[in-house]
Amino acid sequence: MKKLVIVESPTKARTIKNFLGKEFEIVSSMGHIRDLPVSSFGVDLNKNFKPQYIIIPKKRKTVGLLKKKWKESDALYIATDGDREGEGIAWHIKTVLGVADDEIKRTVFHEITKEAVAESFKNPRKIDENLVKAYQARRILDRIVGYKISPLLWKNVSKGLSAGRVQSVALKMIVERTREIKNFKPEDYWKVEAYFSVENSEFKAQLVEAAGQKLKDGKIFSREIVDKAKSLDKNNFVISKIASTEKKISPPRPFTTSALQQQANLNFGFPARKTMMVAQQLYEGVDLPGGKRMGLITYMRTDSVAVAPSAQAKARKYIKEKFGSGFLPAKPPHYRTKAVHSQEAHEAIRPTNVDIEPESIKDSLSREQFLLYDLIWRDFLASQMVPAVSKNITLTLTADGFVFRSNRSFIEKDGFLVLFPGRLEENGKNKTEYGILSSLAENEKVDVTKIDETTHQTTPPPFFNDASLVKVLEEKGIGRPSTYASIIETLLRRKYIARDRRKLVAQKIGEVVTEVMDKFFPLITDYNFTSDIEEKLDKIAAAKIDDVEVLKQFYEKFSRLLERASKSLKPMKKVTDKKCPWCGSNLMEKMTPYGTLLYCSNWPACVWRMYITDRGEIKPEKVYCKNCNRQMILRMGRRGPFYACPNYPRCKYVVSFPAFPSADDGAKSVGDKKQSG
């Protein structure tokens, strides 16, 4: 009996092949094989939002192969991922192949290991129609927003712009933060520290209160207070209070998608997209020593911190054997997610086998794979260990109504920190200093050697980076684990934002798009509305509400905004008093994703146009098409400026900038590639 297994990824297919018998043939759909058309709206608003799917043109050959393989097989297993997107892919495969529901064996596993795959193939299920409805509702909502708003942006702001349901909210956050930073006015302040000596060791204490006035974070905005503090009699300092405390330092929680993206960004500088790409590789499988191939981590798109009891049992066994029973809590810990709209049925990201230590397979992994696997492996083990314990001592020193404070602490019990030796490097010195301060007593005088001031300026909030943006998106319930990376990459690709080292900075065109969206489509940019949509999609998946009703309620509100915008939104271009260098006509100005565009109002009779970018001005020369002999137009594309024939698409001659035609000018035809700019 020949059994066909369809997965969405060639790498996943290669890994699963190791776990199944010879009667199974595993093929990949290479992701989605069917989708809404690109060239048309593809949703019938008058027929309960019925989607009009087509075979993705690039996947026709793949579909032909899948149909051929299915005809040669006796049973069909669809083993795509178990989230909405994976269920959508499975449903499209079933529909395109024309397979009856009772012929489908839907297999879902959270990790690609021999045991997990075998178990899922023993207990296949049917395609979850409710998950499919949630997938379709999300796809239709995004299509409505994108295909209804984008033409208005093309017409009135700039060609090539587009709007997205979730991306617009994320863009608004970045724009607001960028503006806040640009408009921030710094203010000078001071801090005052007193240095005191004990047993040949010097410690410093920060001024925290002056004449009954508490200083937040020790910040002083009055020069008078600074001068009074510095003039204090150094012989009058007394220890007014000593407080010793013991504090538990809790282990990290198991990784969710957002937490992994944040930590990888903070530790290694990985953008969210890179983290997900590398995690996908670890999930789908790598070749290990001895010819063994398996997935190293569980499914990496999750908002749950739950851990399977079997995985906890293996972790406890490893910890006991490696570190001793003193590092184990009495019972396996139970974590609950803090994320909005989380799905507790899922599991956290963890290693599939804790016995596979990162160092033991380092040579089998790329640098990025090793770093991420090591991070996940340590985090998961740490989450199953006892807390660390620190001892802290706080000394309060007073002199003539001025209060100074000094703190010291050390780790008394390593606990989970044994997995992070870097955090324990200074512990010996800290313990010694703690002991010195502990020898002091209340009401005892101390020797103050000097009192110093330092000058500072208030700082604006930091720019968002991948980590902080993902954190806020999760906190506000905007998007899902599978979308965080794509949200950021979409905004970068559209040039609404730019990445400056790790900072995400709004660009002028992003600010303009946000202004338009806020003014005409406040429903889309409202944080609460976007979060509410995510909650409704989850309820559709749980069969608690009707998908068509959700779409109707949305479109009723959205269509009113769309009608108003269609009437009120005007072209955002203006006539300037600047003159065209070629014909003397007034220049027009408008925004584009590539910067400000100045062009002749005598267009298209005069084709002079110039881009003002963050890298400077890009001015045209007079360049002529060798085919048509017409003056070529300066345009901008993703790869930079170029000259294009005005007869496009009949003539597809282009010249790179700043090279100009000669006897052998290197110009080329762009073929069927669409010009941009």
Summary of the structure (lengths in Angstrom):
residues: 677
radius of gyration: 31.4
end to end distance: 56.3
largest distance: 94.7
contacts: 2129
relative contact order: 0.11
helix: 40%
strand: 24%
